[in-house]
């Protein structure tokens, strides 16, 4: 019996795995996202509004997620990210800000706060990057992400 068919099968299988693996290794965050808007975050100190110049400087800019880097304006750029996708509930969003608000004031409902910045449902995918900026990228839906930065919530749209 010849081993030729087995070698051919093994080669074809290896080619299929190599062709398919990169597509599955890439998450839905890969590609270019545009910062569409910035709103003052619900957790921001009402007595001291955050600087609107910082928000204006980022709105309209693009952020591109690549395998080895996040390209974009500072402080969003990062080299050597280690992507990790997790499921978060409302109290965990924005590094636990909504949960902390609830701990300080029981009338501050995390689900209501999440809805006020565009989140619908009860849990969401959140992308950690392991970058020095410690930003979490929160998926509102498949084409919309949000980040919390300097007392603003920035909404990004997939391009």
N, C-alpha and C positions, 0 to 999 in steps of 0.2 A: 504494500500500500504506500502511495506517495504522500509525502508531507507537504507537497506544494499547495494543495487547497487550504491546509491549516495555516501556512505562512501567509497566504493571500488574505485569508479571513482576519488574521492577526494584524496585518498591515492596514487593511481597510478599517478595522475597528479602531486602531490607533489614530488614523487620520480623522475619523469621525469624532473621537473624543477631543482631539486637538482643535478641531474646527468649532465644536460646540462649547467647550469649556470656557473660552474667553467671553462668550456671550452671556453665559450664566454667572461668570465671576464678576461681571460688571453689574452694579446695582442701578436702580432707577434714578439715582442722583447724578450719575455720570452725564456730562454734557454741560451746556452753557445755560445759566439762569440769569435773568435780569432783575435787579432790585426795582420793584414796581412802586413801592410806597413805604413810608415810615410814619408810625403814629406813636404818640407818647404812651409808654407802657402803663398798664393798670397799677403796677407796683411802684411807679415813680412817685417821689415825694411831691405832693401837691403844692407845697410852699416854695419849692425850688425847681421850676421847670427846667428840663434838660436843654442844652444848647441846640437850637434848631439848625445852626450852621453845620454841625456834624452830620445831621440827617440829610440835609440838602446836598452835602458833598458825596453821599453814597447813592442816593436815589438816581436811577438811570444807568448806573454802572453794571457791569457784567461780572459774574463769578463762574469760572469753569472748573468743574470737578474732573480730574484726570487720575489715572492710576497712581502716579508718583507725586502729584501736587494738586493744590487748589490754587488756581491763578485768579487774581483779582486785586482790588484795591486793599490797602492796609486798613484795618487790621484783620481782614478776612483771608488773606493769602496764607498759604502754608506749604512747606515742603515736607515730603515723607509722611503723609497722613496714614493712619491706621484705622480704616473704616470699620465701624461696628454699628449695626442696625439693631435697635431695641424697640420694645413696645412700652409706651408711657401712658399713664392715666393723667387726668387734668391736674391733679395735685403735684405731679412730677415735672410738668412742662416748665421750660425756661429755668432749668436748674432748681426746680422746686419752689419757684417764686409764688405760684398760686397756693400751694400747700402752706407756705409760711404766712401768707396773707390770711388764710383761714385760721391758722394757729393763733394769730394776734387778734383776729376779729371773726368770731364764729358765723357772722352773717355774710362774710365774704366766701361765697360758694365757688370752689375751683372750676366746676363745670360751667357756671355762668360766666366766670372770668375768661375761661378758654373760648367760649362762644363769642364774647365781646371782641375778640381779635381774630375771629374767623374759623375756629375749630368746631366741627359738628361731629357728634358721636360720643363715644366713651373712652376710646383709646386710639393712639396714633403712633406711627413709626417715627422714631427719632434717630438721627444719624450722629454718632460720636466720631470724632476724627483723631483724637489723641494729639491734636495740635497745641502749641503753646498758648494760643488765644482762648482755649477751652470752650469754644462755641459749640453748641448743639444745634443741629439743623432739623427743624420740626416739619414733618410732612402734614400739611393741611389736607391735601389730596395728591393725586399722582403728578399734577403739574404745578403745584403751589407749595412753597416752603416758607417757614418763618424762622427768624432768629431774634434773640433778645440781646441788645447791645446798648450800653450807655443809656439806659432808661427809655429806649425806643424798641418797638417791635417792627422789624423790617420784613416785608413780604416780597418773596422772590417768585418769578414766574419762569417756567421752563421755556427755553427758546427752541 
